């Protein structure tokens, strides 16, 4: 069957934009990868991230209204989980390289289903901490065990295929959030539990879909062992990891800093919060693949990181300018700022994906992904504190300092990574 063909014998898999057109294919069919491993992995991603949308949208309410925990205890549990997740992601990547990404990814999904079910039996703080750490470990292990599959089945441009999967992720999470919103409107214990069960079913469904991926040839069951943590000795890769980790902080702008800025520091209508978030989500879902098409080398990634720094800087300056004008002018400025910021987000994502594959060894992709995501996770963890101090406490000057930071880091990306490459021992 086509879904179980050995891709090594069939040649490199075509990327979503590279497959030949099928006569009579409809508009929707042309949006799909060609039948085979790429389509299977996309379907698995769709199922899993739909479940993620269900749970992420409703999890805080489940913890506080069903389990009955105070908000402060929920925050402590999620923070502890985030710390555990940083380590789990690196470990999962190493396991995927050693024992095979397909079986590791399936194992991660099965564990996710089991750990998510455990929430049904949590009623106090310490069990919540334990389960939160376990589910956070699964959350971090998912991408680092999946990236080797993206590399294996992504054809000559795995970063472009990962951009396609990112678009699928945004669409699926959005659909899951819509379904969760209907359940939240019911505001009952049964509704929140049903969303938790839905997340568990999505884990199981993803694992079942992943079984349709072709496994490695018998002689390749165990990948050749790499000496130690080779990713930690790759100087250009580590430099790119640090740069990306700093740039990663901007993801807290639309989800954390901007909503609070709009409500507490501008005269814009409160519905502007929903409007700008919807605009950001729609642009990312619709344009991520296009943004990544021309990023096919680390040099191109450096240029896009420069562009990303400029766009993020401009968007943040416009957000700062929204404090002062009348309500409608402020709302229009915020919409324009979000559009410009999102273009920077798209360019950064495209550059980041290329760095994570282009500077990594194919035989140790899981390990490299774990290290790379450790940098990104550190940036994500620091972002709320940085945004809280610089933006919400300092106001306009904080926005401007943050804007200059992203501009400088984006501009430094290409020359600094290139310099590290020239000085790196071969």
Secondary structure in CASP SS format (residue, H / E / C, confidence):
PFRMAT SS
TARGET T0000
AUTHOR 0000-0000-0000
METHOD secondary structure of the structure
MODEL  1
X C 1.00
X H 1.00
X H 1.00
X H 1.00
X C 1.00
X C 1.00
X H 1.00
X H 1.00
X H 1.00
X H 1.00
X C 1.00
X C 1.00
X C 1.00
X C 1.00
X C 1.00
X C 1.00
X C 1.00
X C 1.00
X C 1.00
X C 1.00
X C 1.00
X C 1.00
X C 1.00
X C 1.00
X C 1.00
X C 1.00
X C 1.00
X C 1.00
X H 1.00
X H 1.00
X H 1.00
X C 1.00
X C 1.00
X C 1.00
X C 1.00
X C 1.00
X H 1.00
X H 1.00
X H 1.00
X H 1.00
X H 1.00
X H 1.00
X H 1.00
X H 1.00
X H 1.00
X H 1.00
X H 1.00
X H 1.00
X H 1.00
X H 1.00
X H 1.00
X H 1.00
X H 1.00
X H 1.00
X H 1.00
X H 1.00
X H 1.00
X H 1.00
X H 1.00
X H 1.00
X H 1.00
X H 1.00
X H 1.00
X H 1.00
X H 1.00
X H 1.00
X H 1.00
X C 1.00
X C 1.00
X C 1.00
X H 1.00
X H 1.00
X H 1.00
X H 1.00
X H 1.00
X H 1.00
X H 1.00
X H 1.00
X H 1.00
X H 1.00
X H 1.00
X H 1.00
X H 1.00
X H 1.00
X H 1.00
X H 1.00
X H 1.00
X H 1.00
X H 1.00
X H 1.00
X H 1.00
X H 1.00
X H 1.00
X H 1.00
X H 1.00
X H 1.00
X H 1.00
X H 1.00
X H 1.00
X C 1.00
X H 1.00
X H 1.00
X H 1.00
X H 1.00
X H 1.00
X H 1.00
X H 1.00
X H 1.00
X H 1.00
X H 1.00
X H 1.00
X H 1.00
X H 1.00
X H 1.00
X H 1.00
X H 1.00
X H 1.00
X H 1.00
X H 1.00
X H 1.00
X H 1.00
X C 1.00
X C 1.00
X C 1.00
X H 1.00
X H 1.00
X H 1.00
X H 1.00
X H 1.00
X H 1.00
X H 1.00
X H 1.00
X H 1.00
X H 1.00
X H 1.00
X H 1.00
X H 1.00
X H 1.00
X H 1.00
X H 1.00
X H 1.00
X H 1.00
X H 1.00
X H 1.00
X H 1.00
X H 1.00
X H 1.00
X H 1.00
X H 1.00
X H 1.00
X H 1.00
X H 1.00
X H 1.00
X C 1.00
X C 1.00
X C 1.00
X C 1.00
X H 1.00
X H 1.00
X H 1.00
X H 1.00
X H 1.00
X H 1.00
X H 1.00
X H 1.00
X H 1.00
X H 1.00
X H 1.00
X H 1.00
X H 1.00
X H 1.00
X H 1.00
X H 1.00
X H 1.00
X H 1.00
X H 1.00
X H 1.00
X H 1.00
X H 1.00
X H 1.00
X H 1.00
X H 1.00
X H 1.00
X H 1.00
X H 1.00
X H 1.00
X C 1.00
X C 1.00
X H 1.00
X H 1.00
X H 1.00
X H 1.00
X H 1.00
X H 1.00
X H 1.00
X H 1.00
X H 1.00
X H 1.00
X H 1.00
X H 1.00
X H 1.00
X H 1.00
X H 1.00
X H 1.00
X H 1.00
X H 1.00
X H 1.00
X H 1.00
X H 1.00
X H 1.00
X C 1.00
X C 1.00
X C 1.00
X C 1.00
X C 1.00
X C 1.00
X C 1.00
X H 1.00
X H 1.00
X H 1.00
X C 1.00
X C 1.00
X C 1.00
X C 1.00
X C 1.00
X C 1.00
X C 1.00
X C 1.00
X C 1.00
X H 1.00
X H 1.00
X H 1.00
X H 1.00
X C 1.00
X H 1.00
X H 1.00
X H 1.00
X H 1.00
X H 1.00
X H 1.00
X H 1.00
X H 1.00
X H 1.00
X H 1.00
X H 1.00
X H 1.00
X H 1.00
X H 1.00
X H 1.00
X H 1.00
X H 1.00
X H 1.00
X H 1.00
X H 1.00
X H 1.00
X H 1.00
X H 1.00
X H 1.00
X H 1.00
X H 1.00
X H 1.00
X H 1.00
X H 1.00
X H 1.00
X H 1.00
X C 1.00
X C 1.00
X C 1.00
X C 1.00
X C 1.00
X H 1.00
X H 1.00
X H 1.00
X H 1.00
X H 1.00
X H 1.00
X H 1.00
X H 1.00
X H 1.00
X H 1.00
X H 1.00
X H 1.00
X H 1.00
X H 1.00
X H 1.00
X H 1.00
X H 1.00
X H 1.00
X H 1.00
X H 1.00
X H 1.00
X H 1.00
X C 1.00
X C 1.00
X C 1.00
X C 1.00
X C 1.00
X H 1.00
X H 1.00
X H 1.00
X H 1.00
X H 1.00
X H 1.00
X H 1.00
X H 1.00
X H 1.00
X H 1.00
X H 1.00
X H 1.00
X H 1.00
X H 1.00
X H 1.00
X H 1.00
X H 1.00
X H 1.00
X H 1.00
X H 1.00
X H 1.00
X H 1.00
X H 1.00
X H 1.00
X C 1.00
X C 1.00
X C 1.00
X C 1.00
X C 1.00
X H 1.00
X H 1.00
X H 1.00
X H 1.00
X H 1.00
X H 1.00
X H 1.00
X H 1.00
X H 1.00
X H 1.00
X H 1.00
X H 1.00
X H 1.00
X H 1.00
X H 1.00
X H 1.00
X H 1.00
X H 1.00
X H 1.00
X H 1.00
X H 1.00
X H 1.00
X H 1.00
X H 1.00
X H 1.00
X H 1.00
X H 1.00
X H 1.00
X H 1.00
X H 1.00
X H 1.00
X H 1.00
X C 1.00
X C 1.00
X C 1.00
X H 1.00
X H 1.00
X H 1.00
X H 1.00
X H 1.00
X H 1.00
X H 1.00
X H 1.00
X H 1.00
X H 1.00
X H 1.00
X H 1.00
X H 1.00
X H 1.00
X H 1.00
X H 1.00
X H 1.00
X H 1.00
X H 1.00
X H 1.00
X H 1.00
X H 1.00
X H 1.00
X H 1.00
X H 1.00
X H 1.00
X H 1.00
X H 1.00
X H 1.00
X H 1.00
X H 1.00
X H 1.00
X C 1.00
X C 1.00
X H 1.00
X H 1.00
X H 1.00
X H 1.00
X H 1.00
X H 1.00
X H 1.00
X H 1.00
X H 1.00
X H 1.00
X H 1.00
X H 1.00
X H 1.00
X H 1.00
X H 1.00
X H 1.00
X H 1.00
X H 1.00
X H 1.00
X H 1.00
X H 1.00
X H 1.00
X H 1.00
X H 1.00
X H 1.00
X H 1.00
X H 1.00
X H 1.00
X C 1.00
X C 1.00
X C 1.00
END
